[in-house]
Amino acid sequence: MRLPLLALLAKGPAHGYELKQALEKLLGAAYPQPNIGQIYVTLGRLEKAGLIEGEDVAQTARPNKRIYRLTPAGREAVAAWFDEPTAEPRMRDEFFMKLALAPDSGAADQIALINKQRRHYLNTMRDLSKLAAAEDRDNRVAQLLIEGAMLHLQADLDWLERCQEELE
């Protein structure tokens, strides 16, 4: 959450609810909705780290709101984040760990595990298809997020098929 908030603040100063709304609008319903408490805790940590500065702004008949803006160090952190490639392919996969340990543990059958995981992926894919149909067609970012998730699921389904072929 740290770096996405910094990236949003690169556009200009904002308060916590504006940042939450900007994330929700940008990413749509497919992305887990940010918790406002988490946003404010993160903003406090970013401020303590010197990556943002906050300023209290008085409001009529309402409590003050705190507006945050990037510091030069925050701009550098955002630039470095965009400059770095994202994490490597996932090698620490919980399902694969279950699959690998099932025979020795005697607690589960590998093919049954594969079938259960396949059903889960197919159900998730169906839910994502419904979400894509319901999502605003003009929100290309949200549509791309859903499409990416579905492509990852398809790759996972293909990999499950490969595992089953190897283990039968």
Secondary structure, 3 states (H helix, E strand, C coil): CHHHHHHHHCCCCECHHHHHHHHHHHHCCCCCCCCHHHHHHHHHHHHHCCCEEEEEEEECCEEEEEEEEECHHHHHHHHHHHHCCCCCCCCCCHHHHHHHHHHHHCCCCHHHHHHHHHHHHHHHHHHHHHHHHHCCCCCHHHHHHHHHHHHHHHHHHHHHHHHHHHHC
